[in-house]
Each structure stands twice: as structure tokens, then as C-alpha cells.
Amino acid sequence: MVLSEAREAGCAIIATDVDGIPEALDYGEAGLLVPAKDSQALAAKLKTLLDDSNALNEWKNRASQNLERLNIKRVCQETIAVYQELEKREYKIRNRVLE
């Protein structure tokens, strides 16, 4: 949810290129991606944004685009639905064990 929140807030985002992060950042269109465990790449991207206010503003703008699919309300609802489904499964498993 953090990436959705950051995008809705219009923050420039730098994140690692792992798991679902690239998808949440439109595969690098809405945020800068760096390889996992590559502190040099992370530092270089941070330096770029800190040194270049035009680049910073561009990435802020890009982060706030195309949020229909990843808006925070929808992401929260889907996350809650996953937890509710897991809770139902756990309940069914516990009831089988007790029977």
C-alpha cells in the first residue's frame, strides 16, 4: 500500500525491482527502479533527484499519473479481501481439527 499512497501523494519514488513493485510503478514509468541489494544504484538515483529539480518534478508528476488501477481505496479493499479469505480458510481448518 505504501507505493499507492506515495503515488497518490505525488512523491517521486525510487524502489527495488522485485516482486510486485515494478507493476505498482507501471514498470518504471511511474517510479525509478533499482536492482535489489545495489546500494550504488540507489545512491545514484537519489543523487540524480536531489541534484536535478526538473527530474525530481518530472518523477513526482509521473508518479501521480494512471492511478485508476492502483488507487489506495482499491488496494485497501483488495488487501482486506485477501485477509478475510485467509481468515475463512483458517476457521474451516480449525473446525475440521476440532471435529
ABEGO torsion letter per residue (X at the ends): XAAAAAAAAGBBBBBBBBEAAAAAAGGGAABBBBBBGBAAAAAAAAAAAAABAAAAAAAAAAAABGAAAABAAAAAAAAAAAAAAAAAAAAAAAAAAAX
